[in-house]
Amino acid sequence: MTFAALAEELRTGDVAVAWSEEYADWSEQLLSWEDVEAKLGDYLVEVGLAEPGDDAPYDAVTFRLRLEDKLTAPDGYGQAA
């Protein structure tokens, strides 16, 4: 919990690390959007949020709807008989 709090404080700039400017900018290590788009389809199939061959455009709304669908229990699940 301590490390999570420290990470948040570092992220927001409420805490600083002496000489940290000597280290690489972590954001430079992120994938470009073009790289993400190229890999997104296979990743979504791998995690079960898309079917193979599904070429539908993918955005935040679609992601949320598919994720909610996967996380919602089927009707009657968990109800006493």
C-alpha positions in Angstrom: 0.0 0.0 0.0 2.9 2.3 0.8 4.4 1.8 -2.7 1.0 2.4 -4.4 0.6 5.7 -2.4 4.2 6.7 -3.3 3.6 5.9 -7.0 0.5 8.1 -7.0 2.4 11.0 -5.3 5.2 10.7 -7.8 2.8 10.6 -10.7 1.0 13.8 -9.6 4.2 15.6 -8.7 3.5 15.9 -5.0 6.7 14.0 -4.3 10.0 14.4 -6.1 13.1 12.3 -6.3 16.5 14.1 -6.2 18.3 13.8 -9.5 15.4 12.0 -11.1 15.9 14.1 -14.3 18.9 11.9 -15.0 16.5 8.9 -15.7 14.6 8.3 -18.9 11.1 9.6 -19.3 8.9 6.6 -18.8 6.3 7.9 -21.3 8.9 7.6 -24.1 8.7 3.8 -23.6 5.0 3.7 -24.4 3.9 2.2 -27.8 2.8 4.7 -30.4 -0.9 4.6 -31.3 0.0 3.1 -34.7 1.7 0.2 -33.0 -1.2 -0.2 -30.6 -3.7 -0.3 -33.5 -1.6 -2.9 -35.3 -1.6 -5.2 -32.2 -5.1 -4.4 -30.8 -7.1 -6.9 -32.8 -5.0 -9.9 -31.8 -4.9 -8.8 -28.2 -8.7 -8.4 -28.0 -9.2 -11.9 -29.3 -6.6 -13.2 -26.9 -8.4 -11.7 -23.9 -11.9 -12.7 -25.1 -13.2 -9.2 -26.0 -13.4 -9.9 -29.7 -13.9 -12.8 -32.1 -11.3 -13.9 -34.6 -11.9 -11.9 -37.9 -13.8 -9.2 -36.1 -12.7 -6.0 -37.9 -15.2 -3.6 -36.3 -13.8 -0.3 -35.3 -12.8 -0.3 -31.6 -13.1 2.7 -29.3 -13.6 3.3 -25.6 -17.4 2.9 -25.8 -17.1 -0.5 -27.6 -14.4 -1.6 -25.1 -16.7 -0.7 -22.1 -19.7 -2.5 -23.6 -17.8 -5.7 -24.4 -16.1 -5.7 -21.0 -19.4 -5.1 -19.2 -20.9 -8.0 -21.2 -18.1 -10.3 -20.2 -18.3 -9.3 -16.5 -22.1 -9.5 -16.2 -23.4 -12.8 -14.8 -26.0 -14.6 -16.9 -29.6 -14.3 -15.8 -30.5 -16.5 -12.9 -26.8 -17.0 -11.9 -26.5 -17.2 -8.2 -30.2 -17.2 -7.4 -31.6 -19.9 -5.1 -33.6 -22.6 -6.8 
